[in-house]
Amino acid sequence: MVVRTGTGYAEQVVAGEGEIMPVPDGLASVTAAALVHDGVTALNLHRLGTPRKGEWVLVSAAAGGAGTLLVQLAVDAGARVVAAASSDAKRALARDLGAEVVVDYTRTDWIEQVREATGGGAALVYDGAGGALGATTVDALADGGRFVTYGIADGFASLDRESAARRGIRLLMPLMDGPPDQETVRELLGLALEHAAEGRLRPVIGATYPLGQAADAHRALAARTTVGKSLLLIGSEQDGALR
């Protein structure tokens, strides 16, 4: 079983029936735990963005917990993926997950690289950064594209809605609408676990920490040195609790 709950960190929790999901046969508990939040987030964003076969999709923060899943979901849908990440290791990971093109978003010309690689801009952008970087990422879109932003590490992206409207860009900001209802969460988590059991979705677990080292996990996240998902472990390595 995996539990989706907002109680924080604990060795034991009391959860309602609606917060508990069975783990499919053959799926490791740590893999299931890595999907509890990011799997729901990625599938919700995937539904909003609806990547289509043959179109270019840009995933920024592509080596993050949700970003690595969005790369895989877009590839699975038949889209061509550009992955933006800040280090060689993160870009190599994105390419391993199926990205056709990788770019370094710390370079001043990275938007131009995306537009050149895609022949004029991506049809869909998933902004996992937010802030100033997220606002800049809109420029990587082709006119008429879709911009899905969920990054808040540097605050919400400040978007020029008038400019976007002139270019026919659809701005989607799901975090502004609040979290999905519990029924939708259960549906999406069940789908994420099913995809993982079928080998169609692989959460990247970049680091694990004993529960007593939760502060170290937070420091790594703040320093942006993490890749994929970080897990706090309780007991054996098969007993994972999400950060």
C-alpha positions in Angstrom: 0.0 0.0 0.0 1.0 3.6 -0.5 -0.5 6.5 1.3 -1.1 10.0 0.1 -1.4 12.2 3.1 -0.4 15.7 4.3 0.7 14.7 7.8 4.4 15.3 7.2 7.1 12.9 8.3 6.4 10.0 10.6 7.2 6.4 11.1 3.5 5.6 11.4 0.4 7.5 10.2 -3.3 7.0 10.5 -4.9 7.5 7.1 -8.4 7.4 5.8 -9.5 4.7 3.3 -9.5 7.3 0.5 -5.8 8.1 1.1 -4.6 4.5 0.6 -3.8 2.9 -2.8 -2.7 -0.7 -3.4 0.6 -1.3 -5.1 0.3 -3.4 -8.2 2.0 -6.8 -8.1 5.6 -6.7 -9.1 6.1 -3.0 -8.4 8.6 -2.1 -5.7 7.3 0.0 -2.8 10.0 2.6 -3.3 8.9 3.0 -6.9 5.3 3.4 -5.9 6.3 5.9 -3.2 8.2 8.0 -5.8 4.9 8.3 -7.7 2.6 9.3 -4.9 2.9 13.1 -5.6 4.9 13.5 -8.8 3.0 10.8 -10.6 -0.3 12.6 -9.9 1.2 16.0 -10.8 2.8 14.8 -14.1 -0.3 13.0 -15.3 -2.5 16.0 -14.4 -0.1 18.3 -16.4 0.0 15.7 -19.2 -3.8 15.9 -19.5 -3.7 19.7 -19.6 -0.9 19.9 -22.2 -2.1 17.0 -24.3 1.1 16.4 -26.3 0.4 15.1 -29.7 2.2 12.8 -32.0 5.0 14.4 -34.0 4.9 17.8 -32.2 7.7 19.4 -30.3 7.4 19.6 -26.5 9.8 21.5 -24.3 10.2 20.3 -20.7 12.2 22.7 -18.5 13.6 21.4 -15.2 13.5 18.1 -17.1 15.6 16.2 -14.5 13.2 17.0 -11.6 10.7 14.5 -10.1 7.8 15.7 -12.3 10.0 16.7 -15.2 11.5 13.2 -15.7 7.9 11.8 -15.8 6.7 14.5 -18.2 9.6 13.6 -20.6 8.5 10.0 -20.6 4.8 10.8 -21.0 5.4 13.1 -24.0 7.6 10.5 -25.6 5.0 7.8 -25.0 2.4 10.0 -26.7 4.6 10.2 -29.8 5.9 13.8 -29.3 9.4 14.9 -29.9 11.0 16.3 -26.7 13.4 19.0 -26.0 14.7 18.8 -22.4 16.2 21.8 -20.6 18.4 21.1 -17.6 21.4 22.8 -15.9 24.1 20.1 -15.9 25.6 17.5 -18.1 24.4 14.7 -15.8 20.8 16.0 -15.8 20.8 16.4 -19.6 22.2 12.9 -20.0 19.4 11.6 -17.9 16.8 13.4 -19.9 18.2 12.0 -23.1 18.2 8.5 -21.6 14.5 9.0 -20.8 13.8 9.7 -24.5 14.5 13.4 -25.1 15.6 14.0 -28.7 17.3 17.3 -27.9 18.8 18.6 -24.7 19.8 22.2 -23.9 21.4 24.0 -21.0 19.0 26.7 -19.7 21.8 28.5 -17.9 23.2 29.6 -21.3 22.0 33.0 -22.5 21.1 31.6 -25.9 19.2 28.6 -24.8 15.8 29.9 -26.1 17.4 30.4 -29.5 18.7 26.8 -29.4 15.2 25.5 -28.7 13.6 27.5 -31.5 16.3 26.4 -34.0 16.0 22.7 -33.0 12.2 22.8 -33.3 12.0 24.8 -36.5 10.5 27.9 -35.0 9.4 27.0 -31.5 7.8 24.2 -29.5 4.1 23.5 -29.7 3.9 22.8 -25.9 6.0 23.9 -23.0 6.0 22.5 -19.5 7.6 25.1 -17.2 8.9 23.4 -14.1 11.0 26.4 -13.0 8.6 29.4 -12.5 10.0 32.8 -11.7 12.1 34.7 -14.2 13.2 31.6 -16.0 9.6 30.5 -16.5 8.7 33.9 -17.9 11.5 33.7 -20.4 10.5 30.1 -21.4 7.4 31.5 -23.1 9.7 32.7 -25.8 10.5 29.1 -26.7 6.9 28.6 -27.9 5.7 28.8 -31.4 2.7 31.0 -32.0 -0.5 29.2 -31.1 1.3 27.0 -28.6 0.3 25.8 -25.1 2.2 26.9 -22.0 1.7 24.8 -18.9 3.5 26.3 -15.8 3.8 24.5 -12.5 7.2 25.6 -11.2 7.3 27.7 -8.0 10.9 27.3 -6.8 11.4 31.0 -7.6 7.8 32.0 -7.3 5.2 31.9 -10.0 6.3 33.0 -13.5 5.2 36.6 -14.2 3.6 36.2 -17.6 2.6 38.9 -20.2 -0.9 37.8 -20.9 -1.5 40.4 -23.6 1.6 39.3 -25.5 0.5 35.7 -25.2 -2.9 36.5 -26.5 -1.5 38.3 -29.5 0.5 35.2 -30.3 -2.4 32.9 -29.8 -0.6 31.2 -26.8 -2.8 29.4 -24.3 -1.6 29.9 -20.7 -2.4 27.0 -18.3 -1.6 27.6 -14.6 -3.1 24.6 -12.7 -1.6 25.6 -9.4 -3.7 28.8 -9.4 -6.8 26.6 -9.5 -5.9 24.6 -6.4 -5.2 20.9 -6.1 -7.4 18.3 -7.9 -10.2 16.7 -5.9 -9.6 13.5 -4.1 -11.4 11.4 -6.7 -9.2 12.7 -9.4 -6.1 12.2 -7.3 -6.9 8.6 -6.8 -7.6 8.1 -10.5 -4.3 9.7 -11.5 -2.3 7.9 -8.9 -3.8 4.6 -9.9 -3.0 5.3 -13.5 0.6 6.3 -12.6 1.1 3.0 -10.7 -0.4 1.1 -13.6 1.9 2.7 -16.1 4.9 2.0 -13.8 3.9 -1.7 -13.4 3.7 -1.9 -17.2 7.1 -0.4 -17.7 5.7 2.7 -19.4 6.7 5.1 -16.6 9.9 5.1 -14.5 10.3 7.5 -11.6 13.9 8.5 -11.2 15.0 8.1 -7.6 18.1 10.3 -7.4 18.7 10.0 -3.6 17.5 8.3 -0.5 17.9 9.4 3.1 17.1 7.8 6.5 14.2 9.6 8.1 16.6 11.2 10.7 18.4 13.0 7.8 15.4 14.7 6.4 17.1 18.1 6.9 19.9 17.0 4.6 17.3 16.1 1.9 15.8 19.6 2.2 19.3 21.2 1.9 20.0 19.3 -1.3 16.7 20.3 -2.7 17.3 24.0 -1.9 20.7 23.8 -3.5 19.2 22.1 -6.6 21.7 19.3 -6.6 19.1 16.6 -6.6 18.1 14.6 -9.7 14.7 13.1 -10.0 13.0 12.2 -6.7 14.4 12.1 -3.2 13.0 9.6 -0.8 13.0 9.3 3.0 13.4 5.7 4.0 11.9 4.1 7.1 13.2 0.6 8.0 14.4 -1.5 5.1 15.0 -0.1 1.6 11.6 -1.4 0.5 9.8 0.9 3.0 9.8 4.4 1.4 8.1 7.5 2.5 7.9 10.5 0.1 9.7 13.7 1.0 
